[in-house]
C-alpha cells in the first residue's frame, strides 16, 4: 500500500506544470515488534534461503558437550568404517561410538512388508551421515526424527549382515540438550594445594 501511494504521488507531481507543488506527505510503514528467532530457527531459515549457514552452526550452543563427552566427529566414524570395508577386515571387533549432530532431514516410511522404519541425516562440523532405524528401535526413537533437532547418538560400528560392508547400528538416542543432565557421572576438580583454604 505504501509503495502504491508513493508511486501515485510521484506520478502526479511528474505530470504537473509547476515544480513547486509539494508531494503529499506519506507515512512510512511501521514494522511491528516480533520476538527474535532462536539460533536453530534462524540458521534453518538462512540455509533455506542461501544454502549455507551464515550466523553460525546449529551445534554452536553445544561446544561443551562436544568437547567433554567423548563425542566422535561424523567424518572420523565414516572414515573408520570405509577403511575397514576397504581392507576387508571382517574380524575387526565391534566398536562403540558417540555422535552429536543436527538433523538435516528425516523420513518416516513403511517397508513392502508393512513394517515402519525411519531414515534421517545428521550433520556436524565435519560432515553428514545418513542413518536408518527399524522395528522396535523405530518405535522407541521415532519422535527424535525431526529436522532441526540436535541429537546425541550412541551406537556400534559393526559389519552389516550378509555383506562385507560396515554400518553404524544405533543403540541409544537423546536430545543433545539433555546430555549434561543425564550423561554426567562425575566432575573432576583440579586445584593447587596453596589455593585450598579451610
MARBA-3410 file (N, C-alpha, C, O; in Angstrom, 1 decimal):
198
0.8,-1.2,0.0,0.0,0.0,0.0,0.9,1.3,0.0,0.6,2.2,-0.7 ~ 1.9,1.3,0.8,2.9,2.4,0.9,3.5,2.6,-0.5,3.6,3.7,-1.0 ~ 3.9,1.5,-1.1,4.5,1.6,-2.5,3.6,2.2,-3.5,4.0,3.0,-4.3 ~ 2.3,1.8,-3.4,1.3,2.3,-4.4,1.1,3.8,-4.2,1.0,4.6,-5.1 ~ 1.0,4.2,-2.9,0.8,5.6,-2.6,2.0,6.5,-3.1,1.8,7.5,-3.6
3.2,6.0,-2.8,4.4,6.7,-3.2,4.4,6.8,-4.7,4.8,7.9,-5.3 ~ 4.1,5.7,-5.4,4.2,5.7,-6.9,3.1,6.7,-7.5,3.4,7.4,-8.4 ~ 1.9,6.7,-6.8,0.9,7.5,-7.3,1.3,9.0,-7.1,1.0,9.8,-8.0 ~ 1.8,9.4,-5.9,2.2,10.7,-5.7,3.3,11.2,-6.6,3.3,12.3,-7.1 ~ 4.3,10.3,-6.9,5.4,10.6,-7.8,4.8,10.9,-9.3,5.3,11.8,-9.9
3.9,10.1,-9.7,3.3,10.2,-11.0,2.6,11.6,-11.1,2.6,12.3,-12.1 ~ 1.8,11.9,-10.0,1.1,13.2,-10.0,2.0,14.4,-10.1,1.7,15.3,-10.9 ~ 3.1,14.4,-9.3,4.0,15.5,-9.3,4.7,15.6,-10.7,5.1,16.7,-11.1 ~ 5.0,14.5,-11.3,5.8,14.5,-12.6,4.9,15.1,-13.7,5.4,15.7,-14.6 ~ 3.6,14.9,-13.6,2.7,15.4,-14.6,2.3,16.8,-14.4,1.5,17.3,-15.2
2.8,17.5,-13.4,2.4,18.8,-13.1,3.2,19.8,-13.9,4.4,19.6,-14.2 ~ 2.6,21.0,-14.2,3.4,22.0,-14.9,4.2,22.8,-13.9,5.1,23.5,-14.3 ~ 3.9,22.7,-12.6,4.5,23.6,-11.6,5.3,22.7,-10.7,4.8,21.9,-10.0 ~ 6.7,22.9,-10.7,7.6,22.1,-9.9,7.4,22.4,-8.4,7.8,21.6,-7.5 ~ 6.8,23.6,-8.1,6.7,24.0,-6.7,5.7,23.2,-5.9,5.7,23.2,-4.7
4.8,22.4,-6.6,3.8,21.7,-5.9,4.5,20.6,-5.1,5.2,19.8,-5.6 ~ 4.2,20.6,-3.8,4.9,19.7,-2.9,4.1,18.3,-2.9,2.9,18.3,-3.1 ~ 4.9,17.3,-2.8,4.3,15.9,-2.8,3.6,15.7,-1.4,4.1,16.2,-0.4 ~ 2.4,15.1,-1.5,1.8,14.9,-0.2,2.7,14.0,0.7,3.3,13.1,0.2 ~ 2.6,14.3,2.0,3.5,13.5,2.9,2.9,12.1,3.2,1.7,12.0,3.5
3.7,11.1,2.9,3.2,9.7,3.1,4.0,9.1,4.3,5.2,9.1,4.3 ~ 3.2,8.6,5.2,3.8,8.0,6.4,4.5,6.7,6.0,3.8,5.8,5.4 ~ 5.7,6.5,6.5,6.4,5.2,6.2,5.7,4.1,7.0,5.2,4.3,8.1 ~ 5.7,2.9,6.5,5.1,1.8,7.2,5.9,1.4,8.5,7.1,1.5,8.5 ~ 5.1,1.1,9.5,5.8,0.7,10.8,6.0,-0.8,10.9,5.0,-1.5,10.6
7.2,-1.2,11.2,7.5,-2.6,11.3,7.1,-3.1,12.7,7.6,-2.5,13.7 ~ 6.1,-4.0,12.8,5.7,-4.4,14.2,6.8,-5.2,14.9,7.6,-5.8,14.3 ~ 6.8,-5.1,16.2,7.8,-5.8,17.0,7.5,-7.3,17.0,6.3,-7.7,17.1 ~ 8.5,-8.1,16.9,8.3,-9.6,17.0,9.5,-10.2,17.7,10.6,-9.6,17.7 ~ 9.2,-11.3,18.4,10.3,-12.0,19.1,11.4,-12.4,18.2,11.1,-13.0,17.1
12.7,-12.3,18.6,13.7,-12.8,17.7,13.7,-14.3,17.6,13.3,-15.0,18.6 ~ 14.1,-14.8,16.5,14.2,-16.3,16.3,15.2,-16.9,17.2,16.2,-16.2,17.5 ~ 15.0,-18.2,17.5,16.1,-18.9,18.2,17.2,-19.2,17.2,17.0,-19.1,16.0 ~ 18.4,-19.5,17.7,19.5,-19.7,16.8,19.2,-20.8,15.8,19.5,-20.7,14.6 ~ 18.6,-21.9,16.3,18.3,-23.0,15.4,17.3,-22.6,14.3,17.5,-22.9,13.1
16.3,-21.8,14.6,15.3,-21.4,13.6,15.9,-20.4,12.6,15.7,-20.5,11.4 ~ 16.7,-19.5,13.2,17.4,-18.5,12.3,18.3,-19.2,11.3,18.3,-18.9,10.1 ~ 19.1,-20.2,11.8,20.0,-20.9,10.9,19.3,-21.7,9.9,19.7,-21.9,8.7 ~ 18.1,-22.3,10.3,17.3,-23.1,9.3,16.8,-22.2,8.2,16.8,-22.6,7.0 ~ 16.4,-21.0,8.5,15.9,-20.0,7.5,17.0,-19.6,6.6,16.9,-19.4,5.4
18.2,-19.3,7.2,19.4,-18.9,6.4,19.8,-20.0,5.4,20.0,-19.7,4.2 ~ 19.8,-21.3,5.9,20.1,-22.4,5.0,19.1,-22.5,3.9,19.4,-22.8,2.7 ~ 17.8,-22.3,4.2,16.7,-22.5,3.3,16.9,-21.4,2.1,16.6,-21.7,1.0 ~ 17.3,-20.2,2.5,17.4,-19.1,1.5,18.7,-19.1,0.8,18.7,-19.0,-0.4 ~ 19.8,-19.3,1.5,21.1,-19.2,0.9,21.8,-20.5,0.6,22.8,-20.6,-0.2
21.4,-21.6,1.3,22.0,-22.9,1.1,23.2,-23.1,2.0,23.8,-24.2,2.0 ~ 23.5,-22.1,2.8,24.6,-22.2,3.8,24.2,-21.6,5.1,23.3,-20.8,5.2 ~ 24.9,-21.9,6.2,24.7,-21.2,7.5,25.6,-19.9,7.5,26.8,-20.0,7.1 ~ 25.0,-18.8,7.9,25.7,-17.5,7.9,26.1,-17.1,9.4,27.2,-16.7,9.7 ~ 25.1,-17.2,10.3,25.3,-16.7,11.6,26.0,-17.6,12.5,26.5,-17.2,13.6
26.2,-18.8,12.1,26.9,-19.8,13.0,26.5,-21.2,12.5,26.2,-21.4,11.3 ~ 26.5,-22.2,13.4,26.2,-23.6,13.1,25.2,-24.0,14.2,25.3,-23.6,15.4 ~ 24.3,-24.9,13.9,23.3,-25.4,14.9,23.9,-26.0,16.2,23.3,-26.0,17.2 ~ 25.2,-26.5,16.0,25.9,-27.1,17.2,26.7,-26.1,18.0,27.3,-26.5,19.0 ~ 26.7,-24.8,17.7,27.5,-23.8,18.4,27.1,-23.8,19.9,27.9,-23.5,20.7
25.8,-24.0,20.2,25.4,-24.0,21.6,25.8,-25.2,22.4,25.6,-25.2,23.6 ~ 26.5,-26.2,21.7,26.8,-27.4,22.4,28.3,-27.7,22.4,28.7,-28.9,22.4 ~ 29.1,-26.7,22.3,30.6,-26.9,22.2,31.1,-27.6,23.5,32.0,-28.4,23.4 ~ 30.5,-27.3,24.6,30.9,-28.0,25.9,30.7,-29.5,25.8,31.6,-30.3,26.1 ~ 29.5,-29.9,25.3,29.2,-31.3,25.2,30.1,-32.0,24.2,30.6,-33.1,24.4
30.4,-31.4,23.1,31.2,-31.9,22.0,32.6,-32.2,22.6,33.3,-33.1,22.1 ~ 33.1,-31.3,23.5,34.4,-31.4,24.0,34.6,-32.5,25.1,35.6,-33.2,25.2 ~ 33.6,-32.6,26.0,33.7,-33.3,27.2,33.0,-34.7,27.3,33.1,-35.3,28.4 ~ 32.3,-35.1,26.3,31.5,-36.3,26.4,31.9,-37.4,25.4,31.1,-38.2,25.0 ~ 33.2,-37.4,25.1,33.8,-38.4,24.2,33.0,-38.6,22.9,32.7,-39.7,22.5
32.7,-37.5,22.3,31.9,-37.5,21.0,32.8,-37.5,19.8,33.8,-36.7,19.8 ~ 32.6,-38.4,18.9,33.4,-38.6,17.7,32.9,-37.8,16.6,31.6,-37.8,16.3 ~ 33.7,-37.0,15.8,33.2,-36.3,14.6,32.6,-37.3,13.6,33.2,-38.4,13.5 ~ 31.6,-37.0,12.9,31.0,-37.8,11.9,32.0,-38.3,10.9,32.0,-39.5,10.5 ~ 32.8,-37.4,10.4,33.8,-37.8,9.4,34.7,-38.9,9.8,35.1,-39.8,9.1
35.1,-38.8,11.1,36.0,-39.8,11.7,35.4,-41.2,11.7,36.0,-42.2,11.4 ~ 34.1,-41.2,12.0,33.4,-42.5,12.0,33.2,-43.1,10.6,33.5,-44.2,10.3 ~ 32.9,-42.2,9.6,32.7,-42.7,8.2,34.0,-43.2,7.7,34.1,-44.1,6.9 ~ 35.1,-42.5,8.0,36.5,-42.9,7.5,36.8,-44.2,8.1,37.4,-45.1,7.5 ~ 36.5,-44.4,9.4,36.8,-45.7,10.1,36.1,-46.8,9.4,36.7,-47.9,9.2
34.8,-46.7,9.2,34.0,-47.8,8.5,34.5,-48.0,7.1,34.5,-49.2,6.7 ~ 34.8,-46.9,6.4,35.2,-47.1,5.0,36.6,-47.8,4.9,36.8,-48.7,4.1 ~ 37.5,-47.5,5.9,38.8,-48.2,5.9,38.6,-49.7,6.2,39.3,-50.5,5.6 ~ 37.7,-50.0,7.1,37.5,-51.4,7.5,36.9,-52.2,6.3,37.3,-53.3,6.0 ~ 35.9,-51.5,5.6,35.3,-52.2,4.5,36.3,-52.4,3.3,36.4,-53.4,2.7
37.2,-51.4,3.1,38.2,-51.4,2.0,39.2,-52.5,2.3,39.7,-53.2,1.4 ~ 39.6,-52.6,3.6,40.7,-53.6,3.9,40.1,-55.0,4.0,40.9,-56.0,4.0 ~ 38.8,-55.2,4.0,38.2,-56.5,4.0,38.4,-57.2,5.4,38.4,-58.4,5.5 ~ 38.6,-56.3,6.4,38.8,-56.9,7.7,37.5,-57.2,8.4,36.9,-56.4,9.2 ~ 37.0,-58.4,8.1,35.7,-58.8,8.7,35.8,-59.2,10.1,34.8,-59.5,10.8
37.0,-59.3,10.7,37.2,-59.8,12.0,37.5,-58.7,13.0,37.7,-58.9,14.2 ~ 37.3,-57.4,12.6,37.5,-56.3,13.5,36.4,-56.3,14.5,35.3,-56.6,14.3 ~ 36.8,-56.0,15.8,35.9,-56.0,16.9,34.9,-54.8,16.7,35.3,-53.7,16.3 ~ 33.6,-55.1,17.1,32.6,-54.0,17.0,33.1,-52.9,18.0,33.5,-53.2,19.1 ~ 32.9,-51.7,17.5,33.4,-50.6,18.3,32.3,-49.5,18.6,31.5,-49.2,17.7
32.2,-49.1,19.8,31.1,-48.1,20.2,31.6,-46.7,19.9,32.7,-46.3,20.2 ~ 30.7,-45.9,19.4,30.9,-44.5,19.1,29.8,-43.7,19.6,28.6,-44.1,19.7 ~ 30.1,-42.4,20.0,29.1,-41.4,20.4,29.2,-40.3,19.3,30.2,-39.8,19.0 ~ 28.0,-39.9,18.8,27.9,-38.9,17.8,27.0,-37.8,18.3,26.1,-38.0,19.2 ~ 27.2,-36.6,17.8,26.3,-35.4,18.1,26.1,-34.8,16.8,27.0,-34.4,16.1
24.8,-34.5,16.4,24.6,-33.9,15.2,23.2,-33.2,15.1,22.4,-33.4,16.0 ~ 23.1,-32.4,14.0,21.9,-31.7,13.8,21.1,-32.4,12.7,21.7,-32.7,11.6 ~ 19.8,-32.7,12.9,19.0,-33.5,11.9,18.7,-32.5,10.8,17.9,-31.6,10.9 ~ 19.2,-32.9,9.6,19.0,-32.1,8.4,17.7,-32.5,7.7,17.0,-31.6,7.3 ~ 17.5,-33.8,7.6,16.3,-34.3,7.0,15.9,-35.6,7.7,16.8,-36.3,8.1
14.6,-35.9,7.7,14.1,-37.1,8.3,12.9,-37.6,7.5,12.1,-36.8,7.0 ~ 12.8,-39.0,7.4,11.7,-39.6,6.7,11.1,-40.7,7.5,11.9,-41.5,8.0 ~ 9.8,-40.8,7.6,9.1,-41.9,8.2,8.5,-42.8,7.1,7.7,-42.2,6.3 ~ 8.9,-44.0,7.0,8.4,-44.9,5.9,7.9,-46.2,6.3,7.9,-46.6,7.5 ~ 7.3,-46.9,5.4,6.8,-48.2,5.6,7.4,-49.2,4.5,7.4,-48.8,3.3
7.9,-50.3,4.9,8.5,-51.3,4.0,7.4,-52.0,3.2,6.2,-51.9,3.5 ~ 7.8,-52.8,2.3,6.9,-53.6,1.5,6.1,-54.6,2.3,5.0,-54.9,2.0 ~ 6.8,-55.0,3.4,6.1,-56.0,4.3,5.2,-55.3,5.3,4.5,-56.0,6.1 ~ 5.1,-53.9,5.3,4.3,-53.2,6.2,4.9,-52.8,7.5,4.3,-52.3,8.4 ~ 6.2,-53.0,7.6,7.0,-52.6,8.8,7.3,-51.1,8.7,7.8,-50.6,7.7
7.2,-50.4,9.8,7.5,-49.0,9.9,9.0,-48.9,10.1,9.6,-49.6,10.9 ~ 9.7,-47.9,9.5,11.1,-47.6,9.8,11.3,-46.1,9.4,10.5,-45.5,8.8 ~ 12.5,-45.6,9.9,12.8,-44.2,9.6,14.2,-44.1,9.2,15.1,-44.8,9.5 ~ 14.4,-43.1,8.3,15.8,-42.7,7.9,16.0,-41.2,8.1,15.0,-40.4,7.9 ~ 17.2,-40.9,8.6,17.4,-39.4,8.8,18.9,-39.2,8.6,19.7,-40.1,8.6
19.2,-37.9,8.3,20.6,-37.5,8.1,21.0,-36.5,9.2,20.3,-35.5,9.4 ~ 22.1,-36.8,9.8,22.7,-35.8,10.8,23.9,-35.2,10.2,24.6,-35.7,9.4 ~ 24.2,-34.0,10.7,25.3,-33.2,10.3,26.0,-32.6,11.5,25.4,-32.1,12.4 ~ 27.4,-32.6,11.4,28.1,-31.9,12.5,29.1,-31.0,11.7,29.0,-30.8,10.5 ~ 30.1,-30.5,12.4,31.1,-29.6,11.8,31.9,-30.3,10.7,32.5,-29.7,9.8
32.1,-31.7,10.8,32.9,-32.4,9.9,32.3,-33.0,8.7,32.9,-33.2,7.6 ~ 31.0,-33.3,8.8,30.3,-33.9,7.6,28.9,-34.4,7.9,28.3,-34.0,9.0 ~ 28.3,-35.2,7.0,27.0,-35.7,7.2,27.0,-37.2,7.2,27.9,-37.9,6.7 ~ 25.9,-37.8,7.8,25.8,-39.3,7.9,24.3,-39.6,7.8,23.5,-39.1,8.6 ~ 24.0,-40.5,6.9,22.6,-41.0,6.9,22.4,-42.3,7.7,23.3,-43.2,7.6
21.4,-42.3,8.5,21.2,-43.4,9.4,19.7,-43.9,9.2,18.8,-43.2,8.8 ~ 19.6,-45.2,9.5,18.2,-45.9,9.4,18.0,-46.6,10.7,18.8,-47.3,11.3 ~ 16.7,-46.5,11.2,16.3,-47.3,12.4,15.1,-48.1,12.0,14.2,-47.6,11.4 ~ 15.0,-49.3,12.6,14.0,-50.3,12.2,13.2,-50.8,13.5,13.7,-50.6,14.6 ~ 12.1,-51.4,13.2,11.3,-52.2,14.2,11.2,-51.5,15.5,10.7,-50.4,15.6
11.6,-52.2,16.6,11.4,-51.6,18.0,12.2,-50.3,18.2,11.8,-49.4,18.9 ~ 13.4,-50.3,17.6,14.2,-49.0,17.7,13.4,-47.8,17.1,13.5,-46.7,17.6 ~ 12.7,-48.1,16.0,11.9,-47.0,15.4,10.8,-46.6,16.3,10.6,-45.4,16.5 ~ 10.1,-47.5,16.9,9.0,-47.2,17.8,9.5,-46.4,19.0,8.9,-45.4,19.5 ~ 10.7,-46.8,19.5,11.3,-46.1,20.7,11.8,-44.7,20.4,11.7,-43.8,21.2
12.4,-44.5,19.2,13.1,-43.2,18.9,12.5,-42.4,17.7,13.1,-41.4,17.3 ~ 11.3,-42.8,17.3,10.7,-42.1,16.1,10.5,-40.6,16.4,10.6,-39.8,15.5 ~ 10.2,-40.2,17.7,10.0,-38.8,18.0,11.2,-37.9,17.8,11.0,-36.7,17.7 ~ 12.4,-38.5,17.7,13.6,-37.7,17.5,13.9,-37.5,16.1,14.8,-36.7,15.7 ~ 13.2,-38.1,15.2,13.4,-38.0,13.7,12.7,-36.7,13.2,11.7,-36.9,12.5
13.2,-35.6,13.6,12.5,-34.3,13.1,13.6,-33.3,12.7,14.6,-33.1,13.4 ~ 13.5,-32.8,11.5,14.5,-31.8,11.1,14.6,-30.6,12.1,13.6,-30.1,12.6 ~ 15.9,-30.2,12.4,16.1,-29.2,13.4,16.5,-29.6,14.8,17.0,-28.9,15.6 ~ 16.3,-30.9,15.1,16.6,-31.5,16.4,18.2,-31.7,16.4,18.8,-32.1,15.5 ~ 18.8,-31.3,17.6,20.2,-31.6,17.8,20.2,-32.9,18.7,19.6,-32.9,19.8
20.8,-33.9,18.2,20.8,-35.2,18.9,22.1,-35.7,19.3,23.2,-35.5,18.8 ~ 22.1,-36.5,20.4,23.2,-37.3,20.9,22.9,-38.7,20.6,21.9,-39.3,21.0 ~ 23.8,-39.4,19.9,23.5,-40.8,19.4,24.7,-41.7,19.8,25.8,-41.4,19.5 ~ 24.3,-42.8,20.4,25.3,-43.8,20.7,25.0,-45.0,19.9,23.9,-45.4,19.6 ~ 26.1,-45.7,19.4,25.9,-46.9,18.5,27.2,-47.6,18.3,28.2,-47.3,18.9
27.0,-48.7,17.5,28.2,-49.6,17.3,28.5,-49.7,15.8,27.6,-49.8,15.0 ~ 29.8,-49.5,15.5,30.2,-49.7,14.1,30.5,-51.2,14.0,31.4,-51.8,14.5 ~ 29.6,-51.9,13.1,29.7,-53.4,13.0,29.5,-53.8,11.6,29.1,-53.0,10.7 ~ 29.8,-55.0,11.3,29.7,-55.5,9.9,28.2,-55.7,9.6,27.5,-56.3,10.4 ~ 27.8,-55.3,8.4,26.4,-55.4,8.0,26.1,-56.9,7.8,26.9,-57.6,7.2
24.9,-57.4,8.1,24.5,-58.7,7.9,24.4,-59.1,6.4,23.9,-58.3,5.7 ~ 25.0,-60.2,6.1,25.0,-60.7,4.7,25.8,-59.7,3.7,25.5,-59.7,2.5 ~ 26.7,-59.0,4.3,27.5,-58.1,3.5,28.9,-57.9,4.1,29.1,-58.1,5.3 ~ 29.9,-57.4,3.3,31.2,-57.2,3.8,31.4,-55.7,4.2,32.5,-55.3,4.6 ~ 30.3,-55.0,4.1,30.4,-53.5,4.5,30.1,-53.3,5.9,29.4,-54.1,6.6
30.6,-52.2,6.5,30.4,-51.8,7.8,29.3,-50.8,7.9,29.1,-50.0,7.0 ~ 28.5,-50.8,9.0,27.4,-49.9,9.2,27.4,-49.4,10.7,28.1,-50.0,11.5 ~ 26.7,-48.3,10.9,26.6,-47.8,12.3,25.2,-48.2,12.8,24.2,-47.7,12.3 ~ 25.2,-49.1,13.8,23.9,-49.5,14.4,23.6,-48.7,15.7,24.4,-48.8,16.6 ~ 22.5,-48.0,15.6,22.1,-47.1,16.8,21.7,-47.9,18.0,20.8,-48.9,17.8
22.2,-47.6,19.1,21.7,-48.3,20.4,21.0,-47.3,21.3,20.2,-47.7,22.2 ~ 21.2,-46.0,21.1,20.6,-45.0,22.0,20.5,-43.6,21.4,21.5,-43.2,20.7 ~ 19.4,-42.9,21.6,19.3,-41.5,21.1,18.7,-40.7,22.2,17.8,-41.1,22.9 ~ 19.2,-39.5,22.4,18.5,-38.5,23.2,18.9,-37.1,22.7,19.8,-36.9,21.9 ~ 18.1,-36.1,23.2,18.3,-34.7,22.8,19.7,-34.3,23.3,20.0,-34.6,24.4
20.4,-33.5,22.5,21.8,-33.1,22.9,21.7,-32.2,24.1,22.6,-32.1,24.9 ~ 20.6,-31.4,24.3,20.4,-30.5,25.4,20.3,-31.2,26.7,20.4,-30.6,27.8 ~ 20.0,-32.6,26.7,19.8,-33.3,27.9,21.1,-34.1,28.4,21.1,-34.7,29.4 ~ 22.2,-34.0,27.5,23.4,-34.7,27.8,24.0,-34.4,29.1,24.4,-35.2,29.9 ~ 24.1,-33.1,29.4,24.8,-32.6,30.7,24.1,-33.2,31.9,24.7,-33.7,32.8
22.7,-33.2,31.9,22.0,-33.7,33.0,22.0,-35.2,33.1,22.2,-35.8,34.2 ~ 21.9,-35.9,32.0,21.8,-37.4,32.1,23.0,-38.2,31.8,23.0,-39.4,32.2 ~ 24.1,-37.6,31.3,25.3,-38.4,31.0,26.4,-38.1,31.9,27.5,-38.7,31.8 ~ 26.3,-37.1,32.8,27.3,-36.7,33.7,27.4,-37.7,34.9,26.4,-37.8,35.7 ~ 28.5,-38.4,35.0,28.7,-39.3,36.2,29.5,-38.7,37.3,29.2,-39.0,38.5
30.5,-37.9,36.9,31.4,-37.3,38.0,32.0,-36.1,37.4,32.0,-35.9,36.2 ~ 32.5,-35.2,38.3,33.1,-34.0,37.9,34.5,-34.0,38.6,34.6,-34.2,39.9 ~ 35.6,-33.8,37.9,36.9,-33.7,38.5,37.3,-32.3,38.6,37.2,-31.5,37.7 ~ 37.8,-31.9,39.8,38.2,-30.5,40.1,39.7,-30.6,40.4,40.2,-31.3,41.2 ~ 40.4,-29.8,39.6,41.9,-29.7,39.7,42.2,-28.4,40.4,41.8,-27.3,39.9
43.0,-28.4,41.5,43.4,-27.2,42.2,44.8,-27.3,42.8,45.2,-28.4,43.1 ~ 45.5,-26.2,42.9,46.8,-26.1,43.5,46.6,-26.2,45.0,45.7,-25.5,45.6 ~ 47.4,-26.9,45.8,47.3,-27.0,47.2,47.3,-25.7,47.9,46.5,-25.5,48.9 ~ 48.1,-24.7,47.5,48.1,-23.4,48.1,46.9,-22.6,47.9,46.6,-21.7,48.6 ~ 46.1,-23.0,46.9,44.8,-22.3,46.7,43.7,-22.8,47.6,42.6,-22.2,47.6
43.9,-24.0,48.2,42.8,-24.6,49.0,42.9,-24.0,50.4,43.9,-24.1,51.1 ~ 41.8,-23.5,50.9,41.7,-22.9,52.2,40.7,-23.7,53.1,40.0,-24.5,52.5 ~ 40.7,-23.5,54.4,39.8,-24.3,55.2,38.4,-24.1,54.8,37.5,-24.6,55.4
END
